Amino acid sequence: MCPLCDRVCSYWKLSTACGTARASHLFDNPATVFFSIFMALWAAMFMEHWKRRQMRLNYEWDLTGFEDEEDHPRAEYEFRVMQKSLSKDQKLQHKTEKLSCRDRLPAYMTNIVMMLLMIGVTFAIVFGVILYRISTKAALHMSSNPITRNHVQLTVKTTAAIINLVVILILDEVYGAVARWLTVLVIQFGFVTLFVASFPLAPLFALLNNIIEIRLDAKKFVTELRRPVAARAKDIGIWYNILRGVAKVAVIINAFVISFTSDFIPRMVYQYMYSPDGSMHGFVNHTLSYFNVSHFQEGKETLDPLHLGYPVEICRYKDYREPPWSTTPYEISKEFWAVLAVRLAFVIVFQNVVMLMSDIVDWLIPDIPKDISLQIHKEKILLIDLFMKEEQVKLQFRESRLSTAAKENCSKSNNNNNSTTAHPRSRLHTDSTKSL
């Protein structure tokens, strides 16, 4: 194999990387693809079952018809609004004061700067780890100990992985402290779903973390913290849409991770397009290009050309390039474009298939549990029956009042008729008396 760095690195045997290849095959194999699909479907099922659980809690806690009238402002917000209202003239104090965009601008700028700072820190650490790997590899190749030189790749990859783990743990604490007012759980959901193809053991560690955190939080709420003030809410609000968006983005990220950072696509392309017998025999040789050592630039050749005990004229390196004896030496070969086309096609197919399967899961699982739906339907029927009975009682009461009023009117009209017939007789009697 060709040297891994300029000058200080020498030629090496590919067989020395077999141990690292076996270890990486635990995570870079066809099962990773199906595990990523499973995790995407798990995220969809998680969201659907959360909606079912939410509807059950709404029914049990009598929040079915509850609507959030207004958001509960924070104490800092109320204090700033009070200060702003007190600074106004007496004429405007009767109006309701609200924070304007100008008042919110410093907070918005602080959030944006913090986000950019965190992103910059992440990229700086990634760049630092890359520099560490390059410098450490060069330093180990310059070592006089043959055992150290033979295990350069294992040492560099192991230490870099440990550094990455420590950095992730530190940044997780930092980001958790910054985003404590949101939830750490949402960040954890993002880690589990977004990078499951890179580290398939992430869901297991997240499960163990949640089991421990549940017990620790229970102890805190029981023995150390005051009882929190409860606020009525029918759901988790905007966080459901955020979790759903993270699940959608996770499908795209996992598709790119599988396609561009693993050997799944190159293996598949070789097996179905270039393998003479449809097997994986010869795959490693297919992924390695040729380099003539006499074509090294001035000052780039190795200092120890006889490190393997014999002179090397042609070395191999991992890439899809034309050999030095072709008409276009060291140019990108057609195999590279074939693999790239299949990678992009895989991203599109994987994304659409997984999202279609997620939509099917969303359609198959009802949002409301069947027993809760039946209970709500029964309660609606009972309410309708009660309403109809009340209306019937009111109607009967009105009819009884109308009938009573009609009877009273009839009796009054009879009395009026009797009085009308009696009056002429009295007049005749009076007239006859007067005439007499």
C-alpha positions in Angstrom: 0.0 0.0 0.0 1.1 3.6 -0.7 2.4 5.7 2.2 -0.3 7.4 4.3 1.6 10.7 4.6 4.5 12.5 3.0 8.1 11.7 3.7 7.9 10.1 7.2 5.4 7.4 6.2 6.5 4.4 4.4 4.9 1.5 2.4 2.8 -0.9 4.4 0.9 -4.2 4.0 -2.9 -4.2 3.6 -3.1 -7.3 5.9 -2.2 -5.1 8.9 -5.6 -3.4 8.6 -7.6 -6.7 8.8 -8.3 -6.3 12.5 -9.7 -2.7 12.0 -11.7 -3.9 9.0 -13.3 -6.7 11.0 -14.2 -4.2 13.8 -15.6 -1.7 11.4 -17.7 -4.4 9.7 -19.7 -4.7 12.9 -21.3 -1.3 12.1 -20.7 -1.2 8.3 -22.8 -4.1 7.0 -26.1 -4.5 5.2 -27.9 -4.9 8.5 -27.2 -1.2 9.2 -29.5 -0.3 6.3 -32.4 -2.3 7.7 -31.7 -1.0 11.2 -31.9 2.5 9.9 -35.2 1.7 8.3 -36.4 0.2 11.5 -35.4 3.2 13.5 -37.3 5.5 11.0 -40.4 3.3 11.4 -39.9 3.3 15.2 -39.8 7.1 15.2 -43.1 7.1 13.3 -44.7 4.6 15.7 -43.4 6.5 18.6 -45.1 9.7 17.4 -48.4 7.8 16.7 -48.4 6.0 20.1 -47.6 9.3 21.8 -50.7 10.8 20.1 -52.8 7.9 21.4 -51.3 8.3 24.9 -52.0 12.0 24.7 -55.7 11.4 23.8 -56.0 8.9 26.7 -54.6 11.4 29.1 -56.9 14.1 27.7 -59.9 11.9 28.4 -58.8 10.7 31.9 -57.9 14.2 33.0 -61.1 15.8 31.5 -59.2 17.9 28.9 -61.1 16.7 25.8 -62.8 20.1 25.2 -60.1 22.2 26.8 -58.6 25.0 24.7 -55.6 27.0 25.7 -56.9 30.5 26.1 -53.5 32.1 26.3 -49.9 31.3 26.9 -48.7 31.6 30.4 -46.0 34.3 30.3 -42.8 33.9 32.2 -41.9 35.9 35.3 -39.1 37.7 33.4 -41.5 38.6 30.6 -44.1 40.0 33.0 -41.4 42.0 34.9 -40.1 43.6 31.6 -43.7 44.4 30.5 -44.4 46.0 33.9 -41.2 48.1 33.6 -42.1 49.2 30.2 -45.7 50.2 31.2 -44.4 52.1 34.2 -42.0 54.1 32.0 -45.0 55.3 29.8 -47.0 58.4 30.3 -50.0 58.4 32.6 -52.3 58.7 29.6 -51.1 55.4 28.2 -51.1 53.3 31.3 -54.6 52.0 30.8 -53.5 50.3 27.6 -52.1 46.7 27.6 -48.4 46.8 27.1 -46.5 44.2 25.0 -42.9 43.7 24.1 -42.2 45.0 20.6 -39.8 43.6 18.1 -37.2 46.1 19.2 -37.4 44.7 22.8 -37.1 41.2 21.6 -34.2 41.9 19.2 -31.4 41.5 21.8 -32.7 38.1 22.9 -33.0 37.0 19.3 -29.5 38.1 18.5 -28.2 36.3 21.6 -29.9 33.1 20.6 -28.5 33.4 17.0 -25.0 34.1 18.2 -25.1 31.2 20.7 -26.2 28.9 18.0 -23.5 30.0 15.6 -21.0 29.7 18.4 -22.0 26.2 19.2 -21.9 25.2 15.5 -18.5 26.8 15.1 -17.2 25.0 18.2 -18.4 21.7 16.8 -16.7 22.3 13.5 -13.5 23.4 15.2 -13.4 20.2 17.3 -14.0 18.1 14.2 -11.2 19.9 12.4 -9.0 19.5 15.5 -9.6 15.7 15.6 -8.6 15.5 11.9 -5.4 17.4 12.6 -4.8 15.1 15.6 -5.1 12.0 13.4 -2.8 13.4 10.7 -0.1 14.6 13.2 -0.3 11.5 15.4 0.0 9.2 12.3 3.1 11.0 11.1 4.6 11.0 14.6 4.0 7.2 15.0 5.5 6.4 11.6 8.7 8.2 12.7 8.9 6.0 15.8 11.9 3.7 16.0 9.8 1.0 17.6 8.6 -1.5 14.9 5.5 -2.5 16.9 4.4 1.1 17.1 4.8 1.5 13.4 2.9 -1.7 12.6 -0.1 -0.6 14.7 -0.3 3.0 13.6 -3.9 2.8 12.2 -5.3 0.9 15.1 -3.7 3.4 17.6 -4.8 6.5 15.7 -8.4 5.3 15.1 -8.8 4.1 18.7 -7.5 7.3 20.3 -9.5 9.4 17.9 -12.6 7.5 18.8 -12.0 8.0 22.5 -11.4 11.8 21.9 -14.7 11.9 19.9 -16.5 10.2 22.7 -15.1 12.6 25.4 -15.9 15.6 23.2 -19.5 14.3 22.6 -20.0 13.9 26.3 -18.7 17.3 27.1 -20.7 19.0 24.4 -23.7 17.1 25.5 -23.4 18.6 28.9 -22.8 22.1 27.5 -25.6 21.9 25.1 -27.8 20.4 27.8 -27.1 23.3 30.1 -27.8 25.9 27.3 -31.0 24.1 26.2 -32.2 23.2 29.7 -35.2 25.5 29.3 -36.2 23.4 26.3 -35.7 19.8 27.1 -32.7 17.5 26.9 -35.1 14.8 25.8 -35.7 16.5 22.4 -31.9 16.7 21.9 -31.6 13.0 22.8 -34.4 12.1 20.4 -32.4 13.9 17.7 -29.2 12.1 18.5 -30.9 8.7 18.5 -32.7 9.2 15.2 -30.3 11.4 13.3 -27.1 9.4 13.7 -28.3 5.9 14.2 -26.6 4.8 11.0 -23.2 6.1 12.3 -23.5 4.6 15.8 -26.2 1.9 16.0 -25.7 1.5 19.8 -27.0 5.0 20.4 -30.6 3.8 21.1 -29.3 1.3 23.7 -27.3 4.0 25.6 -30.3 6.4 25.3 -32.6 3.7 26.9 -30.2 3.1 29.7 -29.8 6.8 30.3 -33.6 7.3 30.4 -34.0 4.4 32.9 -31.5 6.0 35.2 -32.8 9.5 34.7 -36.3 8.6 35.5 -35.3 7.3 38.9 -33.1 10.3 39.6 -35.9 12.7 38.6 -38.3 10.8 40.8 -36.0 11.2 43.8 -35.5 14.9 43.1 -39.3 15.6 42.8 -40.0 13.6 46.0 -37.1 14.7 48.3 -35.3 17.8 46.9 -37.7 20.0 44.9 -40.9 21.8 45.6 -44.1 20.7 44.0 -44.3 22.4 40.6 -47.2 24.6 39.7 -49.5 22.7 37.4 -50.8 24.3 34.2 -53.6 22.8 32.1 -52.6 21.9 28.6 -54.2 19.4 26.1 -50.9 18.5 24.4 -47.2 19.3 24.2 -47.8 22.1 21.8 -45.1 23.0 19.2 -42.8 20.2 20.5 -44.8 17.6 18.7 -44.2 19.3 15.3 -40.5 19.6 16.2 -40.2 15.9 17.0 -42.0 15.1 13.8 -39.7 17.3 11.8 -36.6 15.7 13.4 -37.9 12.3 12.5 -38.3 13.4 8.8 -34.8 15.0 8.7 -33.4 11.8 10.3 -34.5 9.8 7.3 -32.5 12.1 4.9 -29.4 12.2 7.1 -29.3 8.4 7.5 -29.7 8.0 3.8 -26.6 10.2 3.2 -24.7 8.5 6.0 -25.3 5.1 4.6 -24.7 6.2 1.0 -21.5 8.2 1.4 -19.7 7.0 4.5 -20.1 3.3 4.3 -19.1 0.6 1.8 -22.6 -0.7 1.3 -23.1 1.0 -2.1 -19.6 0.2 -3.5 -20.2 -3.5 -2.4 -23.6 -3.6 -4.1 -22.3 -2.0 -7.3 -19.4 -4.4 -7.5 -21.5 -7.5 -6.8 -24.2 -6.7 -9.4 -22.1 -4.8 -12.1 -18.4 -5.9 -12.0 -18.2 -9.2 -10.2 -17.6 -12.1 -12.7 -19.5 -14.6 -10.6 -21.9 -12.4 -8.6 -19.9 -12.8 -5.4 -17.8 -10.4 -3.3 -14.5 -12.0 -4.3 -12.1 -9.3 -5.6 -14.0 -6.4 -4.1 -11.0 -5.0 -2.2 -8.8 -5.2 -5.3 -11.6 -3.4 -7.3 -11.6 -0.5 -4.9 -7.8 0.0 -4.9 -6.1 2.1 -7.6 -2.5 1.9 -8.9 0.3 4.4 -8.4 3.8 4.4 -9.9 6.2 5.5 -7.1 8.4 7.2 -9.7 5.6 9.8 -10.1 6.0 11.1 -6.6 6.4 14.9 -6.5 9.8 16.3 -5.4 9.9 16.2 -1.6 6.9 13.9 -1.2 8.5 10.5 -1.5 9.1 8.3 1.5 12.4 8.5 3.4 12.4 4.7 3.9 11.7 3.1 0.5 13.0 -0.3 1.7 10.8 -0.5 4.8 9.2 -3.8 3.6 12.6 -5.3 2.8 12.4 -4.9 -1.0 12.0 -2.0 -3.4 8.4 -1.0 -4.4 7.6 0.1 -7.9 3.8 0.1 -7.9 1.7 0.8 -4.7 -2.1 0.8 -4.2 -4.4 3.3 -2.6 -8.2 3.4 -2.1 -9.9 5.4 -4.8 -11.5 5.0 -8.2 -8.7 6.3 -10.5 -7.2 5.4 -13.8 -3.9 3.4 -13.7 -0.6 5.1 -14.6 -0.4 3.1 -17.9 -3.7 4.4 -19.2 -4.1 7.2 -21.6 -5.5 9.4 -18.8 -3.4 8.4 -15.8 -4.8 9.1 -12.3 -8.0 10.6 -13.7 -11.4 9.7 -12.1 -12.5 6.4 -13.6 -16.0 5.4 -14.8 -16.4 3.2 -11.8 -16.4 6.3 -9.6 -19.2 7.9 -11.6 -21.2 4.6 -11.5 -20.8 4.4 -7.7 -21.7 8.1 -7.3 -24.9 7.7 -9.4 -25.9 4.7 -7.4 -25.2 6.6 -4.1 -27.5 9.5 -5.2 -30.2 7.0 -6.4 -30.0 5.2 -3.1 -30.6 8.4 -1.2 -33.7 9.2 -3.3 -35.1 5.7 -3.1 -34.3 5.2 0.6 -35.9 8.6 1.5 -39.1 8.0 -0.4 -39.6 4.4 0.6 -39.0 5.1 4.3 -41.3 8.1 4.3 -43.9 6.2 2.4 -43.7 3.4 5.0 -43.9 6.0 7.8 -47.0 7.5 6.2 -48.5 4.0 6.0 -47.8 3.4 9.7 -49.3 6.8 10.4 -52.4 5.8 8.5 -52.7 2.3 10.0 -52.5 3.4 13.7 -55.5 5.5 14.7 -54.9 8.7 16.7 -57.6 7.9 19.3 -57.6 4.5 21.0 -60.7 2.4 20.3 -61.9 2.2 23.9 -61.5 6.0 24.3 -63.4 6.6 21.1 -66.2 4.3 22.2 -66.4 6.1 25.6 -66.5 9.5 23.9 -69.2 8.3 21.5 -71.3 6.9 24.4 -70.9 10.2 26.3 -72.0 12.1 23.3 -75.1 9.9 22.9 -75.9 10.4 26.6 -75.5 14.1 26.3 -77.8 14.1 23.3 -80.4 12.0 25.1 -80.2 14.3 28.1 -80.5 17.4 25.9 -83.5 15.9 24.1 -85.2 15.0 27.4 -84.6 18.5 28.7 -86.0 19.9 25.6 -89.0 17.6 25.8 -89.6 18.7 29.4 -89.4 22.3 28.4 -91.8 21.7 25.5 -94.3 19.9 27.8 -94.0 22.8 30.3 -94.6 25.3 27.6 -97.6 23.3 26.3 -99.1 23.1 29.8 -98.6 26.8 30.3 -100.2 27.5 26.9 -103.2 25.2 27.8 -103.6 26.9 31.2 -103.5 30.3 29.6 -106.0 29.2 27.0 -108.4 28.0 29.7 -108.0 31.2 31.6 -108.8 33.2 28.4 -111.9 31.1 27.8 -113.1 31.6 31.3 -112.5 35.3 31.0 -114.4 35.5 27.7 -117.4 33.7 29.1 -117.5 36.1 32.0 -117.3 39.0 29.6 -120.2 37.6 27.5 -122.4 37.2 30.6 -121.8 40.7 31.7 -122.6 42.0 28.2 -126.0 40.3 28.1 -126.9 41.5 31.5 -126.5 45.2 30.7 -129.4 45.6 28.2 -131.9 44.1 30.7 -130.9 46.5 33.3 -131.2 49.4 30.9 -134.7 48.3 30.0 -135.7 48.0 33.6 -134.3 51.4 34.3 -136.1 53.0 31.4 -139.4 51.4 32.2 -139.0 52.5 35.8 -138.3 56.1 34.6 -141.3 56.0 32.3 -143.5 54.8 35.1 
